[in-house]
Amino acid sequence: QKCITVLRPGALQFVVDELLLGSVSQVARHKYGCRIIQRLVEFCPALQVHRLVERLVPEVGMLSRHPYGNYVVQNLFQHGTNEQRRHMVGGLAKEIRFLASDFCGCAVVTAALTYSPDVDRQALAKSLLSEPGLLVFMAGTRHGHTAVIQVLQLLAGSEGQVANQRLRSEAGALKVSRYGRIILEQLDASEAQLLCLASRGGA
């Protein structure tokens, strides 16, 4: 890892080539291999690691649930290209219920909602909303509650109201979890802000 951070990208081509000779996905699931891939994606130009990333994108669902692979996917959302992010969001959406219910997978969903282009973030938020009970479940979890906050910010109009109502209807269950309480506080703050804006408009 250290040499990746100090050498010029051109001097790291041999590392990229070596990885391409084997299973990139397997390296991404290795305790130390996952860190090597992350550093390459961070410090090398997108074109240099393009083939490496292209090997990983089709396996985003499986990697997202892996204790080491999920960090690689989060890293790809942070440092990859918008085209790569778009393909990965498509992969996540196909199995969104399983991923968002998984500890590692939920962290990836949060990363996707954070770093993807707005149109893809909104599409993913709608996918989460379409799954009955999923937002409420996520609201009570460590990674999930952060994703739920972003969903509430992304969804507008009737969809935003539906998300709000679903969470409000389970306020009793959410109060049991410290993460759930954070969501309820967020809802209260948003409601107070809307009331303040409405009162100003009517003044």
N, C-alpha and C positions, 0 to 999 in steps of 0.2 A: 504493500500500500504506500509506503513512504516514498519509494522511487517514482511512483505514479504522480505524486504531488510535486516533485522537484524536477523531474526530467521534462524536456520539451515533448509535445505530443508526437512529433515525428519519431522520436527515440522510443516510443511506446508501441509502435506498430507491431513489433514482434510479439508483444503480449496479446494484442487483439488477434493476430494471425493464429497464435497457439490456441486460443480459446475457440476459434472457429473450426479447428480440427476435430474437436470433440463435441459433447453435448453442452451447449451454453446453458440450457435449462438446469442441468444437473449441477453445474458450477454455481448457478444462482441460488440453489437450495443447499449449498455447503456453508458451514459456519464462517469460514474465511473467504471462500470464493465469492460469496455475495458482496463482500466489501470491495473486492478487487473490481467487480463489474460496476459497482456504484462509483468508485473513484474514476474509472475510465470514462464513464458517461459524464461525470462532472468536469473533468479536466481536458478531455479531447474534443475536437470539433465534431459536430453532429454527423458530418459526412464520413469521418474516420470510423465511427462506431455504428454506422447505419446498419450494416449487415448483422452486427451483434444484436442490436435492438430488434431487428426484424425477426430474429430467431425466437425472441422472448414474447413478442406481442401476441402471437396466437395462443400462448399458454398462460395468458394473464390471469384467467380464472383459477387455475390450479396453483400458480405461484402466489396469488393473493392470499390463499388460505394456509400457506406454508410459513412456519415460524421464522425462516430466514428469507425465503423468496419474497415475502410481502414487502420487505424493506427495499428490495430491488425495484419492485413495481412502484412503490411510493416515490423512489428516486427518479424513475422514468417519467412520472407525472410532473415532477418538479423541474427536471432538466431536459426532457425530451422535446421533440418538435410538436407543434399543434396537430399535425397530421397523425403522428404517433399517438398522441393523447386521444384524438378522435377515435382511432381504431380500438384503443384500449377501453374507452368508455363504452363502445359497442359491445366489447367482450364482457364487461362488467354487467351491463344491462340484461344480458341473456340469462344470467343467474344471480340477479340482484338480491333476491330473498335469502339465498344461501350465504352469499358473501356478507351482506349487511347483518346477518345473525351470527356471524363468526367473528371471534375476537380479532384475529389478524386481518380478515377480509374487510371488516368494518373500518380499520385504520386506512386501508387502501381506498375505500369509498370516500372517506373524508379527504384524502389527498386529491382524489379525482375532482371533488367538489371545490377544492381550493385552487388547483392549478390549471384546470381545463378551460378552454374558451367558453365564453358565456353561453353560447347556444348549446354546447354539450353539457355544461353544468345544469342548465334548466331541464334538458332532456333526462338527465340522471335523477334530478329532483322529482320529476313527474313519475319516473319509474318507481321510485321509493314510495311515493304517495299512492300509486296504483295497487300496492300490496297491502291487503287488510291487516291491521295491527302492527305493521312493521315499524312505523314511526314511533309508536308508543314504546315498543320494545327497545328500540335504539335510544330513546330519550333517557332510559335508565342505565345506560352503559357508559363506560369511560370514553371510548372513541365515538360511540354513536351519538351522544348528546351534542358533540361539536358538529357532526354532520347534520343533525336535526336543526340546529341554529341556522346553518347555511341554507337548508331547505326552506325554512320560514322566510329567509331574506330573498330567496330566489323566486318563490312562487307568489304571484300576484292575483288579484281578482278572486274569482270563485274558488280557484284551486288553493289559494292561500287561506281562504276562509275555511275550506274543508280540513286542511292540515291543522289549523288552529282549533277547530271544533273537536277533532278527533283527540287531540292532546288534552284539551280542557275536560272532555268527558271522562278521562282517566286520571284526573287530578289526584284522586285519593291514592291510587297506586304509585303515581309519580312522586308524591310527597315522601314515600318510604325511602327513596334513593336520593343521595345527595346530588347526583347528576340530574335526576328528575326534577329536583327542586330548582336547579339552575334553569331548566327549560321553563318552568312555571314563572320564575322571576323574569325571564326574557319575554314571555307572553304578556305579563303585567306591564312591563316597561313599554312594549310596543303599543299596547292598548292605551296607556297613559299618554303616549306621544300623539297617537291619533286623536284622542279627545282634546288634547291641547291645540292641535292644528285646527280641529273643527271649531273650537271656541273662538280662536283667532279669526277664522273665516266668517263667523257669524257676528263678530263684534262690529 
